[in-house]
Amino acid sequence: MNDVDVVVVGAGIAGLSAARALTAAGKTVTVLEARDRVAGRTFGGFLSNGVPVELGGQWVGPTQDAVLELIDELGLETFPTYAEGDGVMAYGGDVVRYDDPTYGLPSSSVAEVARLWMMIEELASTINITAPWETENADELDRSTLDQWLTSNTADPTALQFFRLQVPALFSAEAAELSLLHFLFYIKSGTSLQVLVDVEGGAQERRVVGGTHQLSERMAAELGERVRLETVVHTITQDDSGVVAAYEGGEVSAGYAVIALPPTLAGRLHYSPPLPASRDSLTQQMPAGSVIKFHIAYAEPFWRHEGLSGAAFSLDDAFNVVFDNSPPDASCGILVGFLEGIHARRAASLDADERRELVLSALVKYFGPKAANPFDLVQQDWNAEEFTRGCYGGRLGAGAWTSYGPALAAPVGRLHWAGAETSEVWNGYMDGAVRSGRRAAHEILTQLD
Ligand SMILES: Cc1cc2nc3c(=O)[nH]c(=O)nc-3n(C[C@H](O)[C@H](O)[C@H](O)COP(=O)(O)OP(=O)(O)OC[C@H]3O[C@@H](n4cnc5c(N)ncnc54)[C@H](O)[C@@H]3O)c2cc1C
């Protein structure tokens, strides 16, 4: 007799969404979570003045119907990201203000960026997001890295730099680290490149009042004692009668398991019998990106008084993506920004003061001397987190989708895979995490019933 119907490994949004769906269907569930908190890659922090900030995932937007529905069900509210006023773009040693979709780039490069952008949207529309490896010319698209495609399709260095900036902003990884097929899949999975990068009408449109970690906290509160913290699962055993998830000092037996971990971490568990080679290889081929997220807090959002939206991008600097992240009542001014991809890896060896210096010197360049004196600066390095090891999520490099793609979400016996990386819609996002948990729960319910 098993302890429960289903054991869920990982209490991020995906694992808790699975547990919630299974519980609602009358099944018994235990959720095992390594950390002393739930919410995984969404993590609530506080500034020294008590204002909450999101150290991980934060924005939601249109077409993210699953997470928007969950926000509503859990009694949470959203508010719009501040986006009034001019943006700032730094390139070629200059800092330019812009108030249109040109990002302030020189007109020759604007036309080239628009041409490449349209090519990308058209190519993305051809992708089969349910089975990317079955897209008509999947082999060809998967053979090329995104960077190879960009360099062979433009001779404009500024346009090239612009896309080399956008890619880490979406993946925390460089264009050379993604296959073209993965990039195009991700775009279609999130509706379009325009929707992925936009604030109004896009993925950065809204935030959750009080922070996104509350999604997990409220789901965990509903699940009560079914969720066990500080329980690091190390071994998964399965046979004809069920599954056993073992951790130091104990184990839980169940009919089925949902493994709701990022693929890299799922691959580090010990499985008996061993996983099929294709599934193990998939986890070896899906590393996470690198990101250090910063919140820089001021007494007021001074840039707003100067007609600036707080959005800043740079083709010249390491700290090159910034947004206004002030609380809804603007009781203080907060800028949020990222070191991503190669810049995050380089900055990982700096100490906190050196990173602070790097960030503030970039902000002074974008917003003037007032940016030099924040009352607080909070930084979060996601690669240093033992139970995440990189963000925003896993990516596939050249050749991986067509070699191992079918193993990404296909159950292995009684093991079902969840997590944002396994979702065909809004892959890599909180919305994808919700969908993946519900999908894994549905797969198991079909078996149980
Ligand atoms: C800086 C940053 C910014 C982001 N921005 C956005 C955004 O604006 N919008 C958006 O939609 N998404 C964003 N994301 C992505 C989003 O946060 C993730 O897609 C989502 O939270 C993933 O949820 P998950 O449940 O799939 O995985 P996780 O949240 O990674 O959950 C996995 C859980 O498993 C636990 N675990 C790990 N190993 C074990 C083990 N051995 N035993 C037991 N438990 C274990 C972990 O502690 C964790 O709680 C961002 C992420 C980061 C880091």
PDBQT file of the ligand as one rigid body, heavy atoms in Angstrom, charges set to zero:
ROOT
HETATM    1  C1  LIG A 501      15.544  36.487 -12.306  1.00  0.00    +0.000 C 
HETATM    2  C2  LIG A 501      14.365  35.797 -12.931  1.00  0.00    +0.000 A 
HETATM    3  C3  LIG A 501      13.441  36.540 -13.643  1.00  0.00    +0.000 A 
HETATM    4  C4  LIG A 501      12.344  35.916 -14.234  1.00  0.00    +0.000 A 
HETATM    5  N1  LIG A 501      11.385  36.695 -14.814  1.00  0.00    +0.000 NA
HETATM    6  C5  LIG A 501      10.206  36.131 -15.177  1.00  0.00    +0.000 A 
HETATM    7  C6  LIG A 501       9.098  36.959 -15.502  1.00  0.00    +0.000 A 
HETATM    8  O1  LIG A 501       9.167  38.189 -15.423  1.00  0.00    +0.000 OA
HETATM    9  N2  LIG A 501       7.936  36.344 -15.881  1.00  0.00    +0.000 N 
HETATM   10  C7  LIG A 501       7.814  34.976 -15.916  1.00  0.00    +0.000 A 
HETATM   11  O2  LIG A 501       6.733  34.485 -16.245  1.00  0.00    +0.000 OA
HETATM   12  N3  LIG A 501       8.851  34.185 -15.572  1.00  0.00    +0.000 NA
HETATM   13  C8  LIG A 501      10.025  34.727 -15.178  1.00  0.00    +0.000 A 
HETATM   14  N4  LIG A 501      11.063  33.942 -14.751  1.00  0.00    +0.000 N 
HETATM   15  C9  LIG A 501      10.913  32.465 -14.870  1.00  0.00    +0.000 C 
HETATM   16  C10 LIG A 501       9.972  31.892 -13.818  1.00  0.00    +0.000 C 
HETATM   17  O3  LIG A 501      10.328  32.365 -12.546  1.00  0.00    +0.000 OA
HETATM   18  C11 LIG A 501      10.061  30.373 -13.885  1.00  0.00    +0.000 C 
HETATM   19  O4  LIG A 501       9.732  29.936 -15.185  1.00  0.00    +0.000 OA
HETATM   20  C12 LIG A 501       9.115  29.642 -12.938  1.00  0.00    +0.000 C 
HETATM   21  O5  LIG A 501       9.100  30.220 -11.665  1.00  0.00    +0.000 OA
HETATM   22  C13 LIG A 501       9.536  28.182 -12.878  1.00  0.00    +0.000 C 
HETATM   23  O6  LIG A 501       8.715  27.454 -11.986  1.00  0.00    +0.000 OA
HETATM   24  P1  LIG A 501       8.924  25.885 -11.853  1.00  0.00    +0.000 P 
HETATM   25  O7  LIG A 501       7.976  25.418 -10.821  1.00  0.00    +0.000 OA
HETATM   26  O8  LIG A 501       8.906  25.255 -13.196  1.00  0.00    +0.000 OA
HETATM   27  O9  LIG A 501      10.430  25.692 -11.352  1.00  0.00    +0.000 OA
HETATM   28  P2  LIG A 501      11.174  26.167  -9.923  1.00  0.00    +0.000 P 
HETATM   29  O10 LIG A 501      10.560  27.436  -9.541  1.00  0.00    +0.000 OA
HETATM   30  O11 LIG A 501      12.587  26.100 -10.242  1.00  0.00    +0.000 OA
HETATM   31  O12 LIG A 501      10.712  25.032  -8.923  1.00  0.00    +0.000 OA
HETATM   32  C14 LIG A 501      11.476  23.875  -8.693  1.00  0.00    +0.000 C 
HETATM   33  C15 LIG A 501      11.474  23.587  -7.180  1.00  0.00    +0.000 C 
HETATM   34  O13 LIG A 501      12.162  22.369  -6.943  1.00  0.00    +0.000 OA
HETATM   35  C16 LIG A 501      12.942  22.503  -5.770  1.00  0.00    +0.000 C 
HETATM   36  N5  LIG A 501      13.999  21.490  -5.801  1.00  0.00    +0.000 N 
HETATM   37  C17 LIG A 501      15.162  21.497  -6.493  1.00  0.00    +0.000 A 
HETATM   38  N6  LIG A 501      15.848  20.355  -6.283  1.00  0.00    +0.000 NA
HETATM   39  C18 LIG A 501      15.104  19.601  -5.442  1.00  0.00    +0.000 A 
HETATM   40  C19 LIG A 501      15.275  18.316  -4.841  1.00  0.00    +0.000 A 
HETATM   41  N7  LIG A 501      16.360  17.559  -5.091  1.00  0.00    +0.000 N 
HETATM   42  N8  LIG A 501      14.314  17.850  -3.996  1.00  0.00    +0.000 NA
HETATM   43  C20 LIG A 501      13.211  18.595  -3.734  1.00  0.00    +0.000 A 
HETATM   44  N9  LIG A 501      12.988  19.820  -4.281  1.00  0.00    +0.000 NA
HETATM   45  C21 LIG A 501      13.928  20.310  -5.125  1.00  0.00    +0.000 A 
HETATM   46  C22 LIG A 501      13.433  23.940  -5.838  1.00  0.00    +0.000 C 
HETATM   47  O14 LIG A 501      13.849  24.400  -4.576  1.00  0.00    +0.000 OA
HETATM   48  C23 LIG A 501      12.205  24.663  -6.375  1.00  0.00    +0.000 C 
HETATM   49  O15 LIG A 501      11.374  25.111  -5.330  1.00  0.00    +0.000 OA
HETATM   50  C24 LIG A 501      12.176  34.506 -14.152  1.00  0.00    +0.000 A 
HETATM   51  C25 LIG A 501      13.110  33.765 -13.430  1.00  0.00    +0.000 A 
HETATM   52  C26 LIG A 501      14.184  34.409 -12.810  1.00  0.00    +0.000 A 
HETATM   53  C27 LIG A 501      15.123  33.601 -11.998  1.00  0.00    +0.000 C 
ENDROOT
TORSDOF 0
